[in-house]
Amino acid sequence: MAFLRLQNIVKRYGDLPVLRDVSLEAEKGEFVVFVGPSGCGKSTLLRIIAGLEETTDGQVFIDGADVTDVEPARREVSMVFQSYALFPHMSVRNNIAFGLKMSGMPKPQIEEAVAEAARILQIEPLLDRKPRQLSGGQRQRVAIGRAIVRQPKLFLFDEPLSNLDAELRAQMRIEIARLHRSLGVTMIFVTHDQVEAMTLADRIVVLRAGRIEQVGTPSELYARPANMFVAGFIGSPRMNFLDVEVVGSSQGAVTLVHPAFPDGPVSFPISRPAPMAGERVSLGLRPEQLNLEGRGRASLAATFDIAENLGGTSHVYAQIAGGETINIAIPGQPRATPGERLLASFDPQDAYLFDRDAQAL
């Protein structure tokens, strides 16, 4: 039996639907990340699991028990919010211990629990400081420590890294991954940042407009996206999409044409029944699967526009026939100048195809 089970969750505010028949299961010890654009319902779903929001319909099960109508304090769940929500007048020690004191835990046990949480999070030297004396990363560790001492069955994180700068975000991702490994507790993590999702998750849940678009491991979602939304959301930099026309098909292959194909129609492998000749489909090409060295059995004729120099790699933006812009991820720096003609090569077996309804072919 799944440790966490969401069954047909519906949430509406008046006539406004926020979650639409969401069902999901998570195993004990699993790290699951909810990802999606702002307003997709991921934080609302997390708050429903915590008991901070009531469902309009559906049920929530934790460790085999129906907790749909159970108050938050009795769900054995700890939640870490986007804002640190620390008491400014209390020391780090007292901030971490506050919930345990309110529950009436004996002082020796509180001290032991605080010391263990501080050891795990490496904040022992900070215990007597006030929150104003801490950096953003240190404050987030204190907020996590306050959750750890409750020894919950389930950890919930609501975009906990969004207030940190890029360097601290990367550092805290590592810390949270280590924390999950050491505690072995089920964790649900909400973010709009697909890099966080890809680096932290055992499984990713991609949401859009209150519905689950796809659930899978990071590798599954990257390699086999179910539709154009998932394909465009998972992967950095974003996948290139081209509007192409079907000119022929055979068993396991479809032939496409685009003004930027310099050598005429190109054949692509396909696993689903091919669309009819004359139909329009979308061709997806990841920037890292394009190259400027001629490696590949197909190519796109393009005109160099601009490049983002990232040091060891660059993102080259180029215009192709039809006015579309493609992104090519290359090692090092490009030698091209604006207006120069390029050939972006690729292997058709690495491409992605989507039908008129944006579903993967």
Buried (B, 14 or more C-beta within 10 A) or exposed (E): EBBBBBBEBBBBEEEEBBBBBBEBBBEBBBBBBBBBEEBBBBBBBBBBBBBBBEBBEBBBBBBEEEBBEBEBEEBBBBBBBBEBEBEEEBBBBBBBBBBBEEEEBEEEEBBEBBBBBBEBBEBEEBBEBBBEEBEBBBBBBBBBBBBBBBBBBBBBBBBBBBBBEEEBBBBBBEBBBEBBEEBEBBBBBBBBBBBBBBBBBBBBBBBBBBBBBBBBEBEBBBEBBBBBBBBBBBBBBBBBBBEBBBBEBEEEEBBBBBBBBEEEBBBBEBEEEBBEEEBEBBBBBBBBBBBBEEEBEBBBBBBBBEBEEEEEBBBBBBBBBEEBEBBBBBEEBBEBEEEEEBBBBBEBEBBBBBBEEBEBB
